[in-house]
Amino acid sequence: MTSRLTPARRVALATVRRVTEDDAYADRAFRAEADRDALDPRERSFAQALAYGAIQRRRTLDAVLERVSSRPLGEVDSEVLDALRVGAVQLIHMDGVPVRAAVDQTVESVPRKASGFVNAVMRRAAREGPGIAAALPQDTPEAAAVAHSHPDWIARMWWDQFGREEALALMRADNEPAESALRVNTLKADPAAVAAQLAEEGVDPKPVPGLAEALVLGMPWDAHGSQLFAGGALTPQSRGSMGVARAVDPQPGERVLDLCAAPGGKATHLAALMEGEGSVTAVERSPARARELDQNRRRLGAGAVHVIEADARTFEDPEPFDRVLLDPPCSALGTLQARPDARWRRDPAAVGELAGIQAAMLARAAALTRVGGLLVYSTCTISPRENEEVIQGLLGRDLAWALEAERATFPSRDGTDGFYVACLRNN
């Protein structure tokens, strides 16, 4: 890779290569590469769009590249194929990128011996690629999965559960940039003051009606690199995620349990809603994630949060809790916008395994909720087997529980992460 490659494109391709070759997580790989090159905000935004687009839309891009390539993609070196994906996403899915720049930079990114082949593929992709992509059929789940770059099983599940139009809308939304939202930490900062400071920096924050601590940004912004983040005034969090703690509705002075708490966004939100009064017991099985949780609660000044390393399926406490939040491990199909590689890491067998784990955790959470107390079950997935079926399993086994409320957010409908939330009362 030569020095003539722009920094943003170098970072994008390096990120895609790490995901392909090292099975790295895209978000972590991107942050590491972008930080190493010290990209400015504009370059960072462009690099992320390139990298995430090439990873998210891989299946669609490959369908187009297969049509415009002189050799089968299975015979193309992995390094070259990744470069073609980064190049093709600029031609097919990104407005405003000059064709010449996309073609020339892609050629620059591959070994000299492959430059002739790549040049020919990219020039043909520039002419024919957008039309090929637009004409891909969408009349069956499997065809739509190619057209919108999803695994077949996800397309089929949503098609069967929600119908064709909703399934297509969900898949289209998954390939769009994720919502850029922040939660102002009211333990340390005032939302209006934070919004004013962000506006001075040109970030264009918008308040959210009914969610006073939320700000939605009109542009991508590196929250993790800001002084407001370092000082604990805010944390990146989607509106869908913020709605979970709001559903718990904790009151000052109560004993609250967050049974799967890392990395701590919801646990610290609970503490903020309680105005720092009372206690939030935050349980996390993984020592590394428990340390991350503790660091986050310290940064945010959430002294009411107490971190305990334990398995949610076996955790015990001598006293029941007033309110319990269970946000168990899930397939995360509601967060495919922000996690571009997640769709390729999941399989239907894992969904079944997760549903069993979720049911066991829900039974433990129910046992830890006092009579009259509230249990909130939430996931960031759009999977009936992990959501409604898990809740119906508890209600069918234990008549003491009643479903008070149930709701879901969809990226296609609500513009935020897909979340399922069920509120249950222990009668």
Secondary structure as GFF3:
##gff-version 3
##sequence-region A 1 427
A	DSSP	alpha_helix	7	22	.	.	.	ID=ss1
A	DSSP	alpha_helix	26	37	.	.	.	ID=ss2
A	DSSP	alpha_helix	41	56	.	.	.	ID=ss3
A	DSSP	alpha_helix	58	68	.	.	.	ID=ss4
A	DSSP	three_ten_helix	73	75	.	.	.	ID=ss5
A	DSSP	alpha_helix	78	93	.	.	.	ID=ss6
A	DSSP	alpha_helix	99	108	.	.	.	ID=ss7
A	DSSP	three_ten_helix	112	114	.	.	.	ID=ss8
A	DSSP	alpha_helix	115	134	.	.	.	ID=ss9
A	DSSP	alpha_helix	141	147	.	.	.	ID=ss10
A	DSSP	alpha_helix	152	162	.	.	.	ID=ss11
A	DSSP	alpha_helix	164	174	.	.	.	ID=ss12
A	DSSP	beta_strand	181	184	.	.	.	ID=ss13
A	DSSP	alpha_helix	191	200	.	.	.	ID=ss14
A	DSSP	beta_strand	205	208	.	.	.	ID=ss15
A	DSSP	beta_strand	211	217	.	.	.	ID=ss16
A	DSSP	three_ten_helix	223	225	.	.	.	ID=ss17
A	DSSP	alpha_helix	227	230	.	.	.	ID=ss18
A	DSSP	beta_strand	234	236	.	.	.	ID=ss19
A	DSSP	alpha_helix	239	248	.	.	.	ID=ss20
A	DSSP	beta_strand	255	258	.	.	.	ID=ss21
A	DSSP	alpha_helix	265	273	.	.	.	ID=ss22
A	DSSP	beta_strand	279	284	.	.	.	ID=ss23
A	DSSP	alpha_helix	287	299	.	.	.	ID=ss24
A	DSSP	beta_strand	305	309	.	.	.	ID=ss25
A	DSSP	beta_strand	321	326	.	.	.	ID=ss26
A	DSSP	alpha_helix	342	345	.	.	.	ID=ss27
A	DSSP	alpha_helix	348	367	.	.	.	ID=ss28
A	DSSP	beta_strand	369	379	.	.	.	ID=ss29
A	DSSP	alpha_helix	388	397	.	.	.	ID=ss30
A	DSSP	beta_strand	401	409	.	.	.	ID=ss31
A	DSSP	alpha_helix	411	414	.	.	.	ID=ss32
A	DSSP	beta_strand	419	426	.	.	.	ID=ss33
###
